[in-house]
Amino acid sequence: AKDAFSEYSGTILILCGDVPLLSAETLAELIHHHVAEGDIITVLTTILPEPGSYGRVIKNDAGEVLRIVEARDADEKERSVREINTGIYCVEGGFLFEAVTEIGNRNAQGEYYLTDIVAVARGKGLRVGSYIANDPAEVMGINTMEDLSIADGLLRQRYSRS
């Protein structure tokens, strides 16, 4: 994607392909919040009563995102955090392509996590913020047949009301 964005210097919206309930309104709010706050990265988050295997959003007292830690890499205190990463971000383009060259794979899965761009930004003294989606169902990912069934039911409810 770097070549496709080589002459673009604005905000890049990163989406997941498995979040079918996400609304255009929430995306517009995320982008507006990102621009208004002037953060280098804004993470779309939500609060879950039981965050399970989702990555946790670790913040400082000022509400700035310090890092995102995957559940498998989290310690007990981090696993108690209920604010989770949805995998949806606004990132300033020039920073994004620089940051991905700096991430490594020192984690429980030996993978390169896009979430590590948050730590790269913080290491450079750049602000990282979050925007909390009010409806956790809207940002749920579809990873199992059970998730698909739940999303199908929620979509049917949504469209039967309109």
N, CA, C and O of each residue as an XYZ file, in Angstrom:
648
protein
N       0.816     -1.200      0.000
C       0.000      0.000      0.000
C       0.862      1.268      0.000
O       0.397      2.342     -0.382
N       2.117      1.135      0.430
C       2.983      2.309      0.512
C       3.098      3.014     -0.836
O       3.030      4.241     -0.894
N       3.270      2.268     -1.907
C       3.381      2.885     -3.226
C       2.094      3.615     -3.614
O       2.146      4.695     -4.203
N       0.958      3.039     -3.290
C      -0.329      3.657     -3.628
C      -0.523      4.979     -2.897
O      -1.224      5.862     -3.390
N       0.090      5.122     -1.728
C      -0.054      6.332     -0.928
C       1.194      7.215     -0.968
O       1.335      8.121     -0.147
N       2.084      6.966     -1.896
C       3.376      7.665     -1.915
C       3.252      9.183     -2.013
O       4.121      9.896     -1.512
N       2.214      9.689     -2.634
C       2.056     11.132     -2.776
C       0.957     11.686     -1.873
O       0.559     12.844     -2.005
N       0.479     10.864     -0.972
C      -0.607     11.260     -0.071
C      -0.032     11.549      1.310
O       0.745     10.756      1.842
N      -0.414     12.684      1.889
C       0.135     13.037      3.194
C      -0.936     13.192      4.271
O      -0.640     13.677      5.363
N      -2.156     12.795      3.988
C      -3.242     12.983      4.947
C      -3.473     11.783      5.838
O      -2.599     10.934      6.016
N      -4.666     11.734      6.391
C      -5.075     10.676      7.308
C      -5.477      9.429      6.529
O      -6.176      9.507      5.519
N      -5.025      8.289      7.015
C      -5.401      6.997      6.434
C      -6.291      6.286      7.446
O      -5.948      6.173      8.622
N      -7.430      5.813      6.975
C      -8.362      5.057      7.799
C      -8.097      3.576      7.549
O      -8.203      3.103      6.418
N      -7.754      2.853      8.601
C      -7.479      1.418      8.504
C      -8.681      0.676      9.075
O      -9.073      0.885     10.223
N      -9.257     -0.192      8.253
C     -10.445     -0.948      8.648
C     -10.163     -2.440      8.633
O      -9.227     -2.901      7.980
N     -10.979     -3.182      9.355
C     -10.934     -4.634      9.330
C     -12.037     -5.130      8.399
O     -13.109     -4.530      8.328
N     -11.778     -6.204      7.698
C     -12.762     -6.750      6.780
C     -13.814     -7.615      7.439
O     -14.741     -8.072      6.771
N     -13.692     -7.849      8.736
C     -14.619     -8.759      9.417
C     -15.502     -8.047     10.444
O     -15.870     -8.629     11.464
N     -15.839     -6.776     10.167
C     -16.647     -5.978     11.099
C     -17.880     -5.448     10.346
O     -17.954     -4.260     10.034
N     -18.843     -6.333     10.057
C     -19.956     -5.952      9.178
C     -20.982     -4.994      9.774
O     -21.771     -4.411      9.031
N     -20.991     -4.817     11.081
C     -21.994     -3.955     11.703
C     -21.524     -2.509     11.866
O     -22.290     -1.664     12.331
N     -20.296     -2.216     11.495
C     -19.720     -0.888     11.637
C     -20.485      0.113     10.773
O     -20.735     -0.136      9.593
N     -20.850      1.238     11.368
C     -21.641      2.235     10.638
C     -20.770      3.363     10.093
O     -19.704      3.670     10.627
N     -21.256      3.962      9.026
C     -20.583      5.128      8.450
C     -20.559      6.263      9.465
O     -19.608      7.045      9.495
N     -21.584      6.362     10.288
C     -21.651      7.413     11.307
C     -20.504      7.279     12.314
O     -19.866      8.271     12.663
N     -20.246      6.064     12.775
C     -19.151      5.854     13.724
C     -17.814      6.187     13.074
O     -16.950      6.785     13.714
N     -17.634      5.811     11.820
C     -16.383      6.136     11.120
C     -16.210      7.638     10.971
O     -15.108      8.158     11.146
N     -17.299      8.342     10.647
C     -17.232      9.798     10.524
C     -16.867     10.431     11.870
O     -16.076     11.373     11.922
N     -17.446      9.911     12.955
C     -17.133     10.422     14.296
C     -15.669     10.166     14.641
O     -15.005     11.035     15.205
N     -15.164      8.982     14.309
C     -13.764      8.645     14.554
C     -12.842      9.614     13.823
O     -11.908     10.155     14.415
N     -13.102      9.827     12.557
C     -12.264     10.731     11.754
C     -12.336     12.148     12.297
O     -11.309     12.815     12.427
N     -13.526     12.610     12.613
C     -13.683     13.966     13.171
C     -12.898     14.107     14.472
O     -12.207     15.104     14.678
N     -13.003     13.123     15.336
C     -12.289     13.142     16.615
C     -10.774     13.165     16.382
O     -10.052     13.919     17.034
N     -10.306     12.345     15.462
C      -8.874     12.277     15.144
C      -8.355     13.637     14.696
O      -7.327     14.108     15.182
N      -9.055     14.250     13.789
C      -8.633     15.556     13.258
C      -8.706     16.620     14.355
O      -7.787     17.424     14.505
N      -9.795     16.622     15.117
C      -9.976     17.634     16.166
C      -8.907     17.535     17.247
O      -8.448     18.556     17.760
N      -8.509     16.319     17.598
C      -7.510     16.121     18.652
C      -6.084     16.306     18.151
O      -5.183     16.594     18.938
N      -5.874     16.144     16.860
C      -4.531     16.305     16.302
C      -3.572     15.193     16.676
O      -2.360     15.404     16.717
N      -4.102     14.013     16.949
C      -3.253     12.870     17.295
C      -2.629     12.279     16.034
O      -3.170     12.422     14.937
N      -1.498     11.622     16.198
C      -0.835     10.957     15.072
C      -1.574      9.652     14.748
O      -1.638      9.232     13.592
N      -2.128      9.020     15.789
C      -2.944      7.813     15.653
C      -4.159      7.975     16.556
O      -4.047      8.466     17.679
N      -5.313      7.561     16.063
C      -6.493      7.430     16.911
C      -7.004      6.011     16.738
O      -7.241      5.557     15.618
N      -7.170      5.321     17.844
C      -7.628      3.937     17.862
C      -9.114      3.928     18.195
O      -9.542      4.561     19.160
N      -9.901      3.210     17.396
C     -11.302      2.998     17.741
C     -11.340      1.876     18.761
O     -10.849      0.777     18.504
N     -11.918      2.150     19.906
C     -11.978      1.170     20.996
C     -13.423      0.953     21.404
O     -14.328      1.630     20.914
N     -13.626      0.025     22.285
C     -14.910     -0.153     22.932
C     -14.658     -0.791     24.294
O     -13.562     -1.277     24.576
N     -15.683     -0.780     25.126
C     -15.588     -1.355     26.472
C     -16.407     -2.645     26.495
O     -17.580     -2.657     26.121
N     -15.776     -3.722     26.935
C     -16.460     -5.011     27.027
C     -16.483     -5.487     28.474
O     -15.500     -5.319     29.197
N     -17.595     -6.080     28.904
C     -17.630     -6.614     30.271
C     -16.633     -7.760     30.449
O     -16.035     -7.905     31.515
N     -16.456     -8.565     29.415
C     -15.505     -9.678     29.419
C     -14.666     -9.577     28.146
O     -15.088    -10.081     27.105
N     -13.491     -8.942     28.193
C     -12.708     -8.697     26.982
C     -12.080     -9.918     26.333
O     -11.663     -9.851     25.177
N     -12.002    -11.038     27.052
C     -11.515    -12.276     26.465
C     -10.178    -12.147     25.756
O      -9.192    -11.710     26.350
N     -10.145    -12.528     24.485
C      -8.892    -12.582     23.732
C      -8.566    -11.292     22.982
O      -7.614    -11.260     22.203
N      -9.335    -10.236     23.203
C      -9.061     -8.962     22.530
C      -7.848     -8.256     23.131
O      -7.548     -8.414     24.314
N      -7.157     -7.477     22.304
C      -6.046     -6.658     22.768
C      -6.551     -5.548     23.676
O      -7.590     -4.944     23.406
N      -5.824     -5.279     24.746
C      -6.217     -4.260     25.714
C      -5.553     -2.932     25.394
O      -4.402     -2.891     24.959
N      -6.286     -1.847     25.613
C      -5.780     -0.493     25.385
C      -5.295      0.045     26.721
O      -6.081      0.236     27.649
N      -4.002      0.285     26.808
C      -3.379      0.754     28.042
C      -3.166      2.256     27.915
O      -2.524      2.723     26.974
N      -3.716      3.018     28.879
C      -3.673      4.484     28.836
C      -2.969      5.056     30.054
O      -2.812      4.390     31.077
N      -2.546      6.318     29.915
C      -2.013      7.036     31.073
C      -3.152      7.786     31.753
O      -4.297      7.710     31.309
N      -2.849      8.503     32.817
C      -3.883      9.215     33.573
C      -4.548     10.318     32.763
O      -5.668     10.720     33.077
N      -3.878     10.815     31.725
C      -4.441     11.864     30.870
C      -5.335     11.282     29.772
O      -5.898     12.032     28.975
N      -5.470      9.958     29.723
C      -6.316      9.322     28.727
C      -5.635      9.061     27.399
O      -6.281      8.634     26.443
N      -4.321      9.317     27.329
C      -3.583      9.036     26.099
C      -3.261      7.548     26.036
O      -2.966      6.924     27.056
N      -3.320      6.990     24.841
C      -2.995      5.585     24.658
C      -1.475      5.429     24.731
O      -0.734      6.084     23.998
N      -1.033      4.560     25.619
C       0.394      4.276     25.762
C       0.810      3.115     24.877
O       1.861      3.139     24.237
N      -0.054      2.084     24.857
C       0.235      0.912     24.039
C      -1.019      0.047     23.967
O      -1.980      0.223     24.715
N      -0.958     -0.885     23.041
C      -1.985     -1.912     22.932
C      -1.279     -3.229     23.162
O      -0.288     -3.538     22.501
N      -1.789     -3.996     24.094
C      -1.156     -5.284     24.403
C      -2.130     -6.403     24.055
O      -3.277     -6.408     24.503
N      -1.661     -7.339     23.259
C      -2.490     -8.489     22.899
C      -2.738     -9.325     24.146
O      -1.885     -9.393     25.031
N      -3.897     -9.958     24.219
C      -4.272    -10.729     25.412
C      -3.218    -11.772     25.766
O      -2.930    -11.984     26.943
N      -2.644    -12.421     24.764
C      -1.645    -13.460     25.021
C      -0.357    -12.907     25.608
O       0.396    -13.629     26.262
N      -0.107    -11.619     25.372
C       1.114    -10.989     25.867
C       0.877    -10.179     27.141
O       1.827     -9.662     27.729
N      -0.385    -10.064     27.573
C      -0.742     -9.216     28.707
C      -0.454     -9.892     30.037
O      -0.570    -11.110     30.177
N      -0.071     -9.062     31.019
C       0.055     -9.591     32.373
C      -1.323     -9.512     33.040
O      -2.291     -9.062     32.426
N      -1.400     -9.948     34.284
C      -2.688    -10.014     34.974
C      -3.365     -8.643     35.072
O      -4.569     -8.528     34.841
N      -2.594     -7.607     35.414
C      -3.159     -6.262     35.529
C      -3.684     -5.776     34.178
O      -4.768     -5.196     34.107
N      -2.929     -6.007     33.118
C      -3.351     -5.580     31.779
C      -4.595     -6.340     31.325
O      -5.465     -5.763     30.673
N      -4.687     -7.605     31.657
C      -5.874     -8.389     31.280
C      -7.126     -7.905     31.996
O      -8.236     -8.201     31.553
N      -6.971     -7.159     33.105
C      -8.144     -6.639     33.825
C      -8.733     -5.399     33.141
O      -9.835     -4.972     33.485
N      -8.012     -4.820     32.180
C      -8.500     -3.649     31.441
C      -9.645     -4.095     30.537
O      -9.542     -5.107     29.844
N     -10.742     -3.329     30.549
C     -11.926     -3.688     29.767
C     -12.028     -2.938     28.438
O     -12.865     -3.275     27.601
N     -11.182     -1.924     28.241
C     -11.200     -1.196     26.973
C     -10.337     -1.968     25.974
O      -9.167     -2.254     26.228
N     -10.950     -2.299     24.826
C     -10.255     -3.152     23.859
C     -10.040     -2.440     22.523
O     -10.737     -1.489     22.170
N      -9.061     -2.938     21.815
C      -8.731     -2.468     20.482
C      -9.662     -3.143     19.473
O      -9.801     -4.366     19.477
N     -10.297     -2.349     18.611
C     -11.171     -2.925     17.582
C     -10.407     -3.254     16.306
O     -10.933     -3.944     15.432
N      -9.163     -2.766     16.186
C      -8.388     -2.978     14.969
C      -8.656     -1.926     13.905
O      -8.233     -2.068     12.758
N      -9.362     -0.869     14.295
C      -9.712      0.215     13.371
C      -8.996      1.472     13.836
O      -9.051      1.835     15.011
N      -8.316      2.138     12.891
C      -7.460      3.260     13.251
C      -7.554      4.386     12.229
O      -7.869      4.161     11.060
N      -7.273      5.602     12.692
C      -6.906      6.728     11.844
C      -5.427      6.969     12.121
O      -5.011      7.094     13.273
N      -4.642      7.033     11.053
C      -3.196      7.227     11.205
C      -2.738      8.220     10.145
O      -3.168      8.164      8.993
N      -1.869      9.120     10.552
C      -1.298     10.051      9.581
C      -0.356      9.284      8.656
O       0.544      8.580      9.114
N      -0.575      9.429      7.357
C       0.092      8.622      6.345
C       1.608      8.619      6.413
O       2.224      7.554      6.374
N       2.215      9.781      6.514
C       3.675      9.834      6.566
C       4.232      9.047      7.729
O       5.251      8.371      7.592
N       3.583      9.125      8.860
C       4.023      8.387     10.041
C       3.801      6.883      9.872
O       4.663      6.089     10.250
N       2.670      6.487      9.317
C       2.313      5.069      9.216
C       3.399      4.261      8.521
O       3.836      3.230      9.032
N       3.827      4.720      7.378
C       4.777      3.925      6.603
C       6.177      3.933      7.205
O       6.964      3.015      6.977
N       6.479      4.964      7.966
C       7.732      4.995      8.712
C       7.650      4.011      9.882
O       8.588      3.255     10.137
N       6.524      4.031     10.582
C       6.360      3.228     11.799
C       6.362      1.727     11.516
O       6.927      0.958     12.293
N       5.746      1.302     10.426
C       5.691     -0.149     10.185
C       7.073     -0.746      9.933
O       7.273     -1.948     10.104
N       8.016      0.087      9.530
C       9.378     -0.429      9.348
C      10.084     -0.637     10.684
O      11.137     -1.271     10.737
N       9.510     -0.108     11.761
C      10.141     -0.181     13.082
C       9.547     -1.234     14.002
O      10.049     -1.438     15.108
N       8.488     -1.906     13.570
C       7.887     -2.911     14.451
C       8.631     -4.233     14.312
O       9.200     -4.540     13.265
N       8.614     -5.003     15.389
C       9.281     -6.294     15.403
C       8.297     -7.399     15.723
O       7.088     -7.172     15.767
N       8.814     -8.589     15.946
C       7.940     -9.730     16.225
C       8.284    -10.428     17.547
O       8.151    -11.645     17.676
N       8.724     -9.635     18.513
C       9.033    -10.199     19.839
C       7.765    -10.232     20.680
O       7.501     -9.322     21.465
N       6.998    -11.277     20.507
C       5.750    -11.448     21.239
C       5.429    -12.936     21.279
O       6.135    -13.748     20.682
N       4.364    -13.285     21.984
C       4.015    -14.688     22.200
C       3.744    -15.445     20.906
O       3.923    -16.662     20.852
N       3.315    -14.740     19.870
C       2.966    -15.413     18.618
C       4.040    -15.285     17.540
O       3.923    -15.891     16.475
N       5.088    -14.498     17.810
C       6.129    -14.301     16.815
C       5.629    -13.582     15.576
O       6.146    -13.788     14.478
N       4.615    -12.733     15.756
C       3.995    -12.021     14.643
C       4.350    -10.542     14.672
O       4.778    -10.012     15.697
N       4.166     -9.890     13.540
C       4.308     -8.441     13.444
C       2.935     -7.839     13.681
O       2.029     -7.999     12.863
N       2.783     -7.142     14.809
C       1.496     -6.555     15.174
C       1.431     -5.106     14.696
O       2.299     -4.299     15.028
N       0.407     -4.782     13.920
C       0.199     -3.396     13.528
C       0.008     -2.518     14.772
O       0.350     -1.336     14.761
N      -0.528     -3.093     15.818
C      -0.752     -2.345     17.054
C       0.539     -1.763     17.630
O       0.498     -0.806     18.402
N       1.677     -2.332     17.259
C       2.955     -1.841     17.772
C       3.313     -0.447     17.252
O       4.247      0.175     17.757
N       2.580      0.050     16.247
C       2.849      1.422     15.804
C       2.510      2.421     16.894
O       3.026      3.539     16.897
N       1.638      2.024     17.830
C       1.317      2.889     18.973
C       2.568      3.102     19.817
O       2.889      4.234     20.180
N       3.266      2.030     20.127
C       4.500      2.142     20.918
C       5.560      2.930     20.162
O       6.320      3.681     20.772
N       5.623      2.773     18.842
C       6.571      3.547     18.030
C       6.249      5.039     18.165
O       7.148      5.854     18.372
N       4.989      5.386     18.048
C       4.581      6.792     18.173
C       4.931      7.341     19.548
O       5.499      8.427     19.664
N       4.592      6.593     20.584
C       4.865      7.047     21.953
C       6.371      7.193     22.176
O       6.807      8.112     22.870
N       7.158      6.305     21.599
C       8.609      6.387     21.721
C       9.181      7.638     21.085
O      10.267      8.085     21.455
N       8.462      8.203     20.134
C       8.882      9.436     19.469
C       8.229     10.671     20.113
O       8.383     11.790     19.624
N       7.503     10.449     21.209
C       6.855     11.561     21.908
C       5.603     12.066     21.218
O       5.183     13.197     21.462
N       4.993     11.249     20.357
C       3.794     11.659     19.619
C       2.545     11.218     20.360
O       2.543     10.201     21.054
N       1.480     11.998     20.203
C       0.211     11.706     20.882
C      -0.571     10.624     20.155
O      -0.689     10.621     18.930
N      -1.100      9.707     20.954
C      -1.986      8.665     20.447
C      -3.261      8.728     21.277
O      -3.213      8.679     22.506
N      -4.388      8.837     20.608
C      -5.660      8.927     21.304
C      -6.576      7.771     20.970
O      -6.224      6.868     20.212
N      -7.752      7.821     21.551
C      -8.749      6.788     21.268
C     -10.114      7.440     21.135
O     -10.363      8.537     21.636
N     -10.970      6.736     20.453
C     -12.379      7.129     20.349
C     -13.169      5.875     20.689
O     -13.008      4.842     20.039
N     -14.017      5.958     21.700
C     -14.742      4.790     22.187
C     -16.076      4.642     21.457
O     -16.920      5.537     21.498
N     -16.253      3.510     20.793
C     -17.534      3.175     20.171
C     -18.495      2.776     21.285
O     -18.185      1.908     22.101
N     -19.656      3.410     21.313
C     -20.611      3.161     22.392
C     -21.239      1.777     22.348
O     -21.586      1.218     23.389
N     -21.386      1.223     21.151
C     -22.048     -0.065     20.995
C     -21.020     -1.136     20.635
O     -20.582     -1.202     19.486
N     -20.627     -1.977     21.596
C     -19.628     -3.012     21.304
C     -20.030     -3.942     20.165
O     -19.167     -4.442     19.443
N     -21.316     -4.179     19.996
C     -21.765     -5.068     18.924
C     -21.420     -4.494     17.552
O     -21.157     -5.243     16.612
N     -21.421     -3.173     17.437
C     -21.132     -2.538     16.152
C     -19.708     -2.824     15.678
O     -19.455     -2.848     14.473
N     -18.792     -3.038     16.593
C     -17.386     -3.242     16.222
C     -16.921     -4.682     16.434
O     -15.721     -4.958     16.427
N     -17.876     -5.600     16.622
C     -17.497     -6.994     16.828
C     -16.942     -7.585     15.541
O     -17.465     -7.351     14.451
N     -15.878     -8.350     15.692
C     -15.300     -9.057     14.563
C     -15.962    -10.408     14.397
O     -16.467    -10.987     15.359
N     -15.959    -10.903     13.181
C     -16.531    -12.216     12.893
C     -15.375    -13.205     12.745
O     -14.671    -13.214     11.735
N     -15.197    -14.033     13.768
C     -14.104    -14.994     13.774
C     -14.571    -16.441     13.854
O     -13.794    -17.364     13.606
N     -15.842    -16.638     14.201
C     -16.373    -17.990     14.337
C     -17.777    -18.038     13.741
O     -18.375    -17.002     13.449
N     -18.287    -19.235     13.568
C     -19.672    -19.385     13.093
C     -20.651    -18.788     14.107
O     -21.693    -18.253     13.728
N     -20.312    -18.880     15.393
C     -21.172    -18.300     16.422
C     -21.205    -16.769     16.275
O     -22.270    -16.160     16.375
N     -20.037    -16.147     16.038
C     -19.990    -14.700     15.810
C     -20.850    -14.323     14.603
O     -21.577    -13.330     14.638
N     -20.764    -15.110     13.554
C     -21.538    -14.840     12.341
C     -23.031    -14.915     12.625
O     -23.800    -14.087     12.138
N     -23.437    -15.892     13.402
C     -24.848    -16.046     13.763
C     -25.335    -14.849     14.589
O     -26.437    -14.345     14.373
N     -24.507    -14.404     15.534
C     -24.865    -13.238     16.361
C     -24.996    -11.997     15.490
O     -25.964    -11.248     15.618
N     -24.028    -11.777     14.605
C     -24.070    -10.602     13.723
C     -25.284    -10.659     12.808
O     -25.923     -9.635     12.566
N     -25.610    -11.842     12.297
C     -26.784    -12.000     11.445
C     -28.047    -11.588     12.200
O     -28.886    -10.865     11.663
N     -28.180    -12.044     13.437
C     -29.339    -11.670     14.245
C     -29.411    -10.173     14.502
O     -30.488     -9.579     14.449
N     -28.259     -9.561     14.782
C     -28.229     -8.117     15.030
C     -28.579     -7.329     13.764
O     -29.288     -6.325     13.833
N     -28.085     -7.781     12.614
C     -28.440     -7.115     11.351
C     -29.927     -7.235     11.060
O     -30.558     -6.275     10.617
N     -30.482     -8.408     11.309
C     -31.929     -8.602     11.095
C     -32.730     -7.665     11.998
O     -33.723     -7.085     11.560
N     -32.306     -7.512     13.258
C     -32.982     -6.580     14.171
C     -32.867     -5.155     13.664
O     -33.847     -4.410     13.658
N     -31.675     -4.779     13.243
C     -31.428     -3.414     12.771
C     -32.340     -3.071     11.591
O     -32.936     -1.995     11.559
N     -32.447     -3.971     10.637
C     -33.211     -3.671      9.425
C     -34.703     -3.921      9.579
O     -35.486     -3.415      8.775
N     -35.124     -4.683     10.583
C     -36.557     -4.858     10.807
C     -37.177     -3.624     11.454
O     -38.388     -3.417     11.385
N     -36.317     -2.790     12.096
C     -36.788     -1.538     12.718
C     -36.934     -0.415     11.701
O     -37.686      0.533     11.926
N     -36.209     -0.518     10.567
C     -36.247      0.600      9.619
C     -37.309      0.442      8.572
O     -37.457      1.306      7.708
